[in-house]
Amino acid sequence: ADSEATEGANLSEETVRASKNLDDIVGTLAQNFSEGSDYFKVLVSVFQQVLLAGDHKHLDNFYMIVPALCLSWVDSSLQAKSLMYKANRARECYYTDDGFAVGIAYIMAIMKQGAKFDSLHWFQCMREKLLADATKLEEAKKVQRAKMEAKKAKSGSSFFSSKKVDDTAEEDDDAVHTMQLSEKRLQATKRENELLFFSLSGARIFFKGEVA
């Protein structure tokens, strides 16, 4: 019956063999996943047997250094992304990096420190800190605008005061430019922190049965 079907479809022997191999592979994959094999759980349990049973006290407070690692990663990611727009790149550049989040989630799952890390409320603290920085910057911008308007209204139109006005205007322009750069940097940092939060939250789902 198989040979008749093959002849009816006008398939070569090579195509038939390739199709059979594909069927075998798909069947193997379906069998492995249907058996409920959790490979993430296997990866975690293997290292747990070593790290939790042996003398590894130096890892008991690993979760405490995660905030510092997050700050370092955010700075590194911002630098790498900024280099994407430059022709001469002295350092490595990239536009995305999920390896850090997956690695942190994996280590915390092995050490069962997920709940301890959550107790730090790190990302919530970062949101509040960035919001405070944005508020402070906005207040500084208002003060600078008021200062510039006051100088503009106070400045005379005489020839002798023109040079002094030009100097103060240049200083004001520098201050405004600095604030604009600070605002841009603040927005980029906020965006990068949110991306890290979602990446880490998503990565922890892989090990949710192991994090305690």
N, C-alpha and C positions, 0 to 999 in steps of 0.2 A: 504494500500500500504506500509506503514511504517512497519507494523508487518510482511508482506511478505518479505520485504527487510532484516529485522532483522533476520528472520528465515533462509533466503537464505545465509546470512553471518555467520550463526551459532554463533551469539553474545548473551551473557547472559544479563539478565535484568539489572544487576549492571553496565555492560559495556555500555549499552545503556543510562542509567541515567547519568553516568560519562561523556559520550560524549555530552549529551545534556547540562550538566552544563558547559562543556568547550566551547561549541558553544555560550552559553549565555554570558560567561565571555569575549570571544573574540569579540562578537558583542557589548558589553558595552564599551570595550576599543576602538574599532573602532569608535563608535559613539562619545565618549568623545573627541578623538583627531580630528575627522573630523569636529567637531563643532568649532574648532579653539581656544580651551581653552589654554591660556598661563598662566601656573601656576607660572612661574617665575615673570611674570608681576603682578600677584595677590599678591605674597609674598612681592614684592617691594612696591606696592601701599598701602598695609595695614600699613606698618611702615612709609611710607612717610606722611600719614595723621596725624600721631602722631608727628614725629620728625621735619617735616617742618612747622607744624602749631603752635607747642607749643614753650615754652621758652627753646631752646636748642642751645644757642649761642656758647657754648663751643665746639660744633661739626662743626662750620662753617669752621674751618681750619683743619679739620681732615686729609685732603690730605697732609698736611705739615709734619705729623709724619709718613707717610707711608714709606719714605726712611729709617728712623731709624728702623722701624719695619722690613723692608726687610733685613737690616744688621743683626739684631738680629736673624731673622729666618735662614739666611744663616749660621751663626755660630752654631746655634742649630742643624741644619740639618747635618752639617759636623761632629759634635760631635756624633750625633746619628748614623750616618753611620759608623763612625770609631769604635764604640762600637760593631757593628755587628761581627767584627773579634776577639773579646775578649771573653774569657771564663767567667771571672768574671765581670758582668755588674752592676755597682753601680747606673746607671741611665737608663732611658728608651731609647731603641734603635729601629730604624726603617729604612727602605731603601727608603721610599717615603712618602710624605705628601702634598696632594693637598688642604687640608682644609684651610690652611692659604690664598692661592691665591683666592679661592672661597669666603672666608669671606671678604677679602679686596674688591674684585669686587662687592660683594653684598652691603657692606656699602657705597661704592662710588656711586653705583647706587641709593641707597636710598637718599643720600645727594646731588645727582646730581653734583658730583665733579670730574667726569672722565676727562673732558677737563682741569680742573685746575691741576690735577695730571700730565696730559700729558705735560702741559706747563713747568713742572720742568725738563723734559728730563732726568729723573733719571737714567734709564738703559743705556742711551747713555753716561752719565757722568761716570757711573761705568765702562763701557767698556774702555773709554779713560784713566781712572785712573789705571785700571788693566794693560792696554797696557804700560802705562808709568812705572809702577812697574816692568813689565817684561823686558822692555828695560834697566832700571837701574840695574836690577839683572844681565842681560847679560853682561853689561859693567863691573860690579864688578867681574864676573867670568873671563873675559878677563884679568883684572888687576891681579887677583890672579894667573892665569896661567902664566902670564909674570913674576910675582914675584917668583914663584916656579922655573921656568926655569932659571932665573937669579941666584938664590941661588945655583941651581944645578951646573951651569957652574962655579960659583965663589968658590964653596967649594973645599977644597983641599983633598988630599987622605992621609994625615998624620994621625997618630994614635991620636995625641993630639986634633985634630979638629973633631974627629968622634962623640964625645958626644954632642958637640954643634950642629952638623949637625942633629943628631937624635932628639934633642929638637925642632929645627926649623921645621923639617919634621913633627913632631907630631902636632905642631901648625897649619901648613899648612893643614894637613889632617882634623883637626877639622874645619877649616874655609871652606874647600870644602864640608864637610858633612853638615855644617850649611846652605850653599848655596843650596845644593841639597834638603834639607828639605823645605827651603823657596820656591824653584821652584815648588816642589810638592804641597805645600799648595796653592801657587798662581794659579796653574792649577785647583786644586779642587774648589777654590773659584770662578774662572771664569766659570767653568762648572755649578756650583750651581746657579750662578746668571743668566746664560742663561736658565736653567731649570725653574727658578722662572719667568723669563720674559715670556716664552712660556706658562707656567701654568696660569699666570695672564691674558695674552692676550686671551687665550682660555676661561677662566672663564668669562671674560667681554663680550664675544659673547652672553652668556646666557641672559645678561641684556642690550644688545646693544640698545634696544628701550627705555631704561630708563636712560641711561647715558647721561648727558648734561654738 
